[in-house]
Amino acid sequence: MNVRDVIASVPREPFIPEEIFVRNEAGWLVPLRRSDDPEQWRERVEVDGPIVTRAEPDPALPGEVCDPVTGRGMISTSSSSAPFIMARLIEAMELEPGMRVLEIGTGTGYNAAVLARITGAGNVISVEIDPVAASSAREALKTVGLPVKVVTGDGEAGYPPGAPYERIIVTASAHTVPYAWVRQVRPGGLIVVPLAATVHPDWPLAVLKVQDDGTAQGRCLGPSPFMPLRAQHVSARSVQETEERWAAAGKPEASRFGVTVTPAGQRIWLDSPDNPVV
Ligand SMILES: C[S@@+](CC[C@H](N)C(=O)[O-])C[C@H]1O[C@@H](n2cnc3c(N)ncnc32)[C@H](O)[C@@H]1O
């Protein structure tokens, strides 16, 4: 199965709302409505890039600084990921038809649709924290004939009623992998999760295998920059500290880093689990 071909077989357009957001010359996120500029809207849908679909005032800024009309102080809170990044994550999942999958971060529902095309819609559950995004994803998934179950809630808790899963895919970044995900995956199953730049400056993708003893362990792959899970924002300062620590260690490749998750918490290591670095 070629993941890029599967992605190409699912239309993206039904998942993209009438109003999307683009950066203006000042770098601010401004609305772009399909009805105002159908050509530019369509161009965004066809390009292999991310599309911002929800924007909110940056909670780190004073309210009066933010303005949805000019885009000043607005940040992206949901998007349709770039198809090439989706492919990177789905390839790492080593999916087979019939596998039970939990996705954290439904967003537009487009990635869930691709997962459903591979495993069957009845095998995919997706959790989204933003009720507006969850509701339009549900509609779009029905429209394309892939009625995935979309749950509105905090995906950091996973979704126990659907467990056990063979795979969990997270389409937002985490600095800390919640143990709830490990508990809900069968031994031998995989958790594919983009890590925040608190491990390596590339925002690497981690692929963790759940072990018989109820822990999960695995290594990092190449870059997979994603917006953070709602409660897992990282400060510019901690990103800078990661960069400094990494430079002081001789700039090791992301693939030399690994992660172990146990009920007691998470350990990041370099080369081997008995060489913890954070
Ligand atoms: C990059 S978007 C996901 C892209 C999506 N998979 C798609 O195909 O359109 C990240 C999404 O994660 C959601 N999110 C953030 N924190 C979450 C959490 N704790 N639980 C569930 N969803 C969360 C955001 O609201 C956002 O919609």
The ligand as an SDF file (V2000), in Angstrom:
LIG
                    3D

 27 29  0  0  0  0  0  0  0  0999 V2000
   -2.9740   19.9200   13.4230 C   0  0  0  0  0  0  0  0  0  0  0  0
   -4.6280   19.7870   13.9290 S   0  0  0  0  0  0  0  0  0  0  0  0
   -5.0400   18.1210   13.4440 C   0  0  0  0  0  0  0  0  0  0  0  0
   -5.1240   17.8850   11.9670 C   0  0  0  0  0  0  0  0  0  0  0  0
   -6.1310   16.8340   11.6190 C   0  0  0  0  0  0  0  0  0  0  0  0
   -5.7170   15.5020   11.9630 N   0  0  0  0  0  0  0  0  0  0  0  0
   -6.6090   16.9240   10.1920 C   0  0  0  0  0  0  0  0  0  0  0  0
   -6.4610   15.9780    9.4120 O   0  0  0  0  0  0  0  0  0  0  0  0
   -7.1830   17.9460    9.8320 O   0  0  0  0  0  0  0  0  0  0  0  0
   -4.4890   19.5320   15.6910 C   0  0  0  0  0  0  0  0  0  0  0  0
   -5.8620   19.3430   16.3330 C   0  0  0  0  0  0  0  0  0  0  0  0
   -5.6400   18.8280   17.6460 O   0  0  0  0  0  0  0  0  0  0  0  0
   -6.6790   19.3290   18.4620 C   0  0  0  0  0  0  0  0  0  0  0  0
   -6.2840   19.1630   19.8680 N   0  0  0  0  0  0  0  0  0  0  0  0
   -5.3900   19.8840   20.5860 C   0  0  0  0  0  0  0  0  0  0  0  0
   -5.3000   19.4070   21.8310 N   0  0  0  0  0  0  0  0  0  0  0  0
   -6.1430   18.3500   21.9120 C   0  0  0  0  0  0  0  0  0  0  0  0
   -6.4820   17.4530   22.9410 C   0  0  0  0  0  0  0  0  0  0  0  0
   -5.9370   17.5350   24.1500 N   0  0  0  0  0  0  0  0  0  0  0  0
   -7.4060   16.4900   22.6660 N   0  0  0  0  0  0  0  0  0  0  0  0
   -7.9690   16.3900   21.4270 C   0  0  0  0  0  0  0  0  0  0  0  0
   -7.6930   17.2320   20.4200 N   0  0  0  0  0  0  0  0  0  0  0  0
   -6.7820   18.1930   20.6470 C   0  0  0  0  0  0  0  0  0  0  0  0
   -6.7960   20.7720   18.0080 C   0  0  0  0  0  0  0  0  0  0  0  0
   -8.0240   21.3490   18.4170 O   0  0  0  0  0  0  0  0  0  0  0  0
   -6.6550   20.6140   16.4970 C   0  0  0  0  0  0  0  0  0  0  0  0
   -7.9030   20.4740   15.8850 O   0  0  0  0  0  0  0  0  0  0  0  0
  1  2  1  0
  2  3  1  0
  2 10  1  0
  3  4  1  0
  4  5  1  0
  5  6  1  0
  5  7  1  0
  7  8  2  0
  7  9  1  0
 10 11  1  0
 11 12  1  0
 11 26  1  0
 12 13  1  0
 13 14  1  0
 13 24  1  0
 14 15  1  0
 14 23  1  0
 15 16  2  0
 16 17  1  0
 17 18  1  0
 17 23  2  0
 18 19  1  0
 18 20  2  0
 20 21  1  0
 21 22  2  0
 22 23  1  0
 24 25  1  0
 24 26  1  0
 26 27  1  0
M  CHG  2   2   1   9  -1
M  END
$$$$
